[in-house]
């Protein structure tokens, strides 16, 4: 479904992503791990069209998608969440998701019909699914950090994506919230067959839910494979798992 | 649910009855309050709900007024065409300026808009043979059915009410909601499939159009136009009206413009330093009521809701 081939992106003289490879099949949960500054977020930004690669190919369903604007990519079926909470702070939880649904249905240029109950059923469905239904009338700003990160995912789901990209979904969460979030990711994959690509610092969790794991170090791909393969790989142990203590 | 209609309806009834009790001058001032309220509300669609730094909104007000005045004085076209020509011209200008400015963000947008708007102002100010230059166009022949001060007032009241209703619906529509989303978080809006520039441009054209409607109403009320209407300092004054009333509420700008127009009218009778008063008021508002008069009231009396007070 998604294929990234030897992609390079540099900022000034620094090569943030340097020949990374990534392969995601339909229905899989794929995790990208790597130390801080390995280029995970940059790689995601390249995939979702927020950055343009210097060279290399990115294909989604067989078609090159480099340089396509994020809002177009979203319509093609790629939704994402962000590492730093990135919601609509002055809008309610309901409205946050509603906007995403309306954007997908291309109803955002209707200027005279009342928005109040539009797409309400689908929005409620999504909110029940992620467990934010009870908070639907709360302003996004007032949610706890953990709930805001879940709302992030809910907003991304509003676009009914085929491929859901989550940039550190559990960043800044406590152990309890993290577990809830991971269970949510698993549930989305199991129940709706959603293809999920995410990156994460907590390696234990990654091994728990990911079908396949890609390890990134200094902008390049060290290995991509099933968790046992990755665990056995010496280079990975040296480059990353060995330093796990610092995480 | 029904109670929320009571205040606006009472207000409308009072406004409809007003000319029967008020002397002519005050009827005139009330009409100016109404059309200035519409002007500020139209600006607020862009700046308050869209987060677009529309720093030179008065240009659309001025072009709306000049468009109407020029058609009425220089052509034989029927009057309704003239009354519509202003707003349409303002919307067209807004589209052209918007296409140029919309790729810039925040302050850069505002600065470029001030430059382009000032260009329009300079053209109007200098083009004596067409626009009358710094004299403007006095004595615009307004058609008979809105020529008397009373009928002009009722015309203004009707058009303002309809325009405000239209803007209210726009703010409460999917488009309006998305616009607020773009204001809060353009990056995320883009990521969920919203064409941010296209929505901003649409908002600018709508704001320009209703700014033009206000300008056209001014011609009906005052039967004259002058280049100062679109000088950039007036844009600033309209912006202050939005700040004063509350940018995140729908009716805030209307409240703000009422306060400013009335103060300007009655304070300048007694004190020659109107701008000094304006400065003091603005300082006080920014320090004590950062959300504006209506924003403060909404928080104070309805802490839970009141976003769209």
Interface residues (C-beta under 8 A of the other chain):
Chain A: X48 X50 X69 X70 X71 X72 X74 X75 X79 X80 X82 X86 X87 X88 X89 X90 X91 X95 X98 X99 X100 X102 X103 X104 X107 X108 X109 X110 X111 X112 X113 X114 X115 X116 X118 X155 X156 X158 X159
Chain B: X166 X169 X170 X172 X173 X174 X175 X176 X177 X178 X180 X181 X184 X185 X187 X188 X189 X190 X191 X192 X193 X194 X195 X196 X199 X202 X206 X248 X307
